Amino acid sequence: MNAPHATKDDPRWPSIVARDKAADGRFWYSVDTTGVYCRPSCPSRAARPEHVRIHDTPEAARAAGARACRRCDPDGPATDTRHAALIEHACRTIMAAETPPRLAALAADAGLSPAYFHRLFRLITGVTPRAFADAHRAERAAGELASGASVTEAIFAAGFATSGRFYAGAAGRLGMAPARYRAGGTGETLRFAVGDCSLGTVLVAASERGIAAILLGDDPEALVRDLQDRFPRAELIGGDAGFDGHVAAVIGLIDTPGEASPLPLDIRGTAFQQRVWQALRAIPPGTTASYTDIARAIGAPSSTRAVAAACAANRHAVAIPCHRVVRSDGGLSGYRWGVERKRALLAREGAAIIPPGDSG
């Protein structure tokens, strides 16, 4: 028996008109005049409601005599899921290649035009394919430098065709000149200061490039030891009177965490960590995201644990808001600087959080 025709009063009809991706998987619809069935988000020309029948399953649509639409592939995974899988595959291809694959080759492998693939890659990962490849090669170069290779050896082992390409952005990715990085940061100077804030004690450290660490805790000495562990070969010196302005700005972020950071940040990490941290900075104040949400946002939906590890490695409390990441059920997960601090920060932003004991 065929399903009845849709009407404009059907609560599902607006989802079809809006091509709502959120409705995909909840129902399917077929069109009498074309004989095909689609998912609600299908980009095909809208049909009139008197020609549309709504079905609970694709099997019901086929039983009514309809065939699958070729544009929206109603029997396959949702569009967002397919796109995320394509970009994750492209990321893996880039990471496995000795030299960065050309955009045209990556797009052809994904079955997309180069222009559309480029837009999709940037939308999902937050960076262009070239920027992703450069970041990954810089990560490989950092590993080579840390293992004792010369700068030249590291550059070519990582797949850079010329040293100029590497040096052009090396300081930004490594946090210092390559030769200094190879020496373990020897000769780098970090100014730091410890102060009191509404969440306990805060340590702020800065390099020539910007704020290199914002650490929270209860024991000033423990925070200094933590800083020494993170930068074992750097020279640590106490901040002068002018440095107090940086500390005051950080305390302002702690008291009003919903405001954008006005501070220049010296962010150092692997290519993957930097993708995660960039996604964290995109979470609007007053809202939260799960580790799974972040993994999908960077095009690596199976990397939830790696996302959690990148959050734990964040050394810029509040400025890179890992406190906005919660469990999939909405409950608060661990926080490097204490769950109660995380709860306080979210409360100040007005985010909805699950009270203790209610998250299972």
C-alpha positions, 0 to 999 in steps of 0.5 A, a space after each residue: 500500500 502506498 503512503 499518502 501524499 504529503 501536505 503542507 501541514 505535515 511536520 516533515 514537509 518543511 524539512 524537505 523544503 529546507 533540504 534539512 540535513 538534520 532530517 536525513 535518516 529520519 524519513 525518506 520521500 518519493 516523487 510520483 512524477 519522477 519515480 525516485 525516492 530521496 533523502 530530505 536534504 536532496 538538492 534536486 528541484 523541489 516537488 509539489 506536495 501533492 506529488 510527494 509521498 513520505 516513507 519511514 524507511 528506504 525499503 518502504 519507498 522501494 516497495 512503493 515502486 520508487 528507485 533511488 535518486 542518483 543525486 543524493 544517494 538515499 541508500 548511502 551514508 549521509 552527505 556530511 559523513 561521506 564528505 568527512 570520510 573523503 577528507 579523512 582519506 585525503 589527509 591520510 594520503 597527504 601524510 603517507 606521501 613522500 612529497 605533497 600530492 597535487 590538488 588535482 590528484 587529491 580531488 580526482 581520488 575523491 571524485 570531486 572537482 579541484 575547486 569543490 574539493 579545495 573548499 570542502 577540505 578547508 571547510 572540514 579541516 580549517 586549512 587548505 590542503 597545501 597548509 595541511 601538507 606543510 604542517 605535516 612535513 614540518 612535524 616530520 622535520 621536527 621529529 628529525 631535528 629532535 633525533 639529531 639530524 642536521 637541519 638540512 637532513 631534516 628538511 629533505 627527509 621531511 619531503 621539502 623540495 627546497 630549504 626556502 619552503 621550509 624556512 619560510 614558515 619554520 619559526 611559526 611552526 616550531 616556535 623558534 629557529 630550526 637550529 635552536 629547535 635542534 638544540 632543544 630550545 637552548 638559548 631561548 628566553 621565556 619571561 614569566 610571572 605568577 599571580 593570583 586569580 579567581 580560580 587560584 594561581 595563574 602562571 603566564 610565560 611569554 617568548 619573543 613571539 607571544 604568550 607561550 603558556 597559561 597554566 592554572 593551579 593552586 601551588 605557584 612552585 608546582 606551576 613553575 616546575 611544570 613550566 620548566 618541564 615543558 621548556 627544559 632548555 629555555 632560560 626562564 626569567 621573571 617578568 619585569 613591570 611591563 610584563 604585568 600587563 600580560 598577566 592582567 590581560 590573562 586574568 581578564 580572560 579568566 574572569 570573562 572567558 567569553 571574550 576573545 583573546 587580545 594576546 598574541 599566542 606562541 602556539 607550538 604543537 604537531 600538525 594534528 594538535 594545531 588542527 584540534 586547537 584551531 577547532 577549539 578556538 572556533 567553539 562559540 562562548 557559552 556553547 560546548 562540543 564533544 570530543 567526537 564533534 571536534 574529531 568530525 570538525 577536523 575531518 578525522 572522525 575516528 580520532 576521538 582519543 587523539 583529540 582528547 590527548 591534544 586537549 590535554 596537551 594544551 598549554 594555553 588555558 582559557 585562550 585555547 578553550 579546551 574547557 568547552 569540550 565535554 563528553 558526548 552525554 553532556 557531562 564534564 570530562 577531565 580537565 588538566 587544571 581541575 574539573 571544578 575550574 572547568 565547571 566555573 569557566 563554563 558557568 561564567 560563559 552561561 553554558 548549559 552543563 550537567 550537575 554532578 551526579 546527573 551525567 551517569 
